[in-house]
Amino acid sequence: MSTLRLLSASGALSETALNDSGAYARPIAPLRSRVAYAAAHVVPKVHGDNTPGRPADIDWDATLAFRRNVYSWGLGVADAMDTAQRNMGLDAAATRELIARSAEVAREEGGSVVVGVNTDHVDETHISLQQVIDAYISQLEYTEQQGAGPVLMASRHLARVAESADDYRRVYRTVLERATTPVVLHWLGTAFDPELEGYFGSTEWPEAAEVLLDIINENPAKIAGVKMSLLDAESEISVRERLPEGVRMFTGDDFNYVSLIGDSQVGRRSYSDALLGAFAAITPVASAAIQALDAGDDAAYRRILGPTEELSRQIFAAPTFYYKTGVAFLSWLNGHQPAFQMVGGLHSARSLPHLSRIVELANASLALENPELARERWHGMLTLNGFEL
């Protein structure tokens, strides 16, 4: 029996049995019971100058192959989101190219793709409300031209300049008027980006939620859904229950997604769909779980997906905005990229004991797609860092 070596915070090594893979089967028909997007990351060139502050030098073959793999499991792709290192290494030019290439792959694979629309191509730190609107519209128009679904992301520029909830209403109202296809609104919490404190006009989520709902109810035909990433199930359920007919709740709660997606109590708003960075890390497991829901087997859904939540909580542990490192690490362990590297040098953002715990939990939740490969790569990383195995 193969074993995995694990590293504690004290530097001590231990062993655990290496599990087999989940041996999950790809779906033979489209997933029906939930709409699920995996928020995909980008893979850098191994030989590229992806040091902090440098423009992203992306390995397009590996990056796009990762998206094709997601589609093969029946999930959609959410691209150019924070998982792809927006505001953390992915520059404006690379973002535009990523959107265009990802949309083309979606057409080739017959998959569904949504992409982030933001104001982050503007270099100035402080701009006016009208400039925020113009920046949003510029990215929105480009996204629609590529044929991708827009996700209206939370803007740091807007958070800085807005003086009241009415400023948020004005910006979103004007941008939505220009949308030619329904958009997903993204409410990103401060755990992911501290610069977004007070978004939608309040630091208290019930008050901010009223503003969000006002924006939606003013023009629900322009809203395909809401992605909530507050890592708070209560707030998501509260907003979910008040959404107009036809507007989906896409959970972005990487701490509590098992219950939020699997909720089955009686009622029109009895569950959330998914748009999760976690699903980029556990794509086969997520697909198998939703296939179980399609078959009406709630117990199998929870048995398959339940153990991954502890893994996700480790990946998204504080400081949460470094979760991208764990997503890329698992991508490497699972053979989807040739090296554990990230644009902006962000692969250095987590400690070896933190990564070891990811290995341990991925093994326990059957999220290692090729366990022997993962073992070989992880043990090689330990050896490279001076541990004798």
Secondary structure, DSSP 4 states (H G I P E B T S, - for coil): --EEEEE-TTS-EEEEEPPPP--PPPPSS---S--EEEE----B-TTS---TTSPP-B-HHHHHHHHHHHHHTT-EEEESSGGGTBTTTB-HHHHHHHHHHHHHHHHHHT--EEEEE-STT---SS--HHHHHHHHHHHHHHHHHHTPEEEEPPPHHHHHH--SHHHHHHHHHHHHHH-SS-EEEEEE-TTT-GGGTTGGG-SSHHHHHHHHHHHHHH-GGGEEEEEEESS-HHHHHHHHTTPPTTPEEEE--TTTHHHHHH---SSTT---EEEESHHHHSHHHHHHHHHHHHTT-HHHHHHHHTTHHHHHHHHTPSSGGGHHHHHHHHHHHTTSSSSS--GGGGGGSS-HHHHHHHHHHHHHTT--SSHHHHHHHHHHHHHHTT---
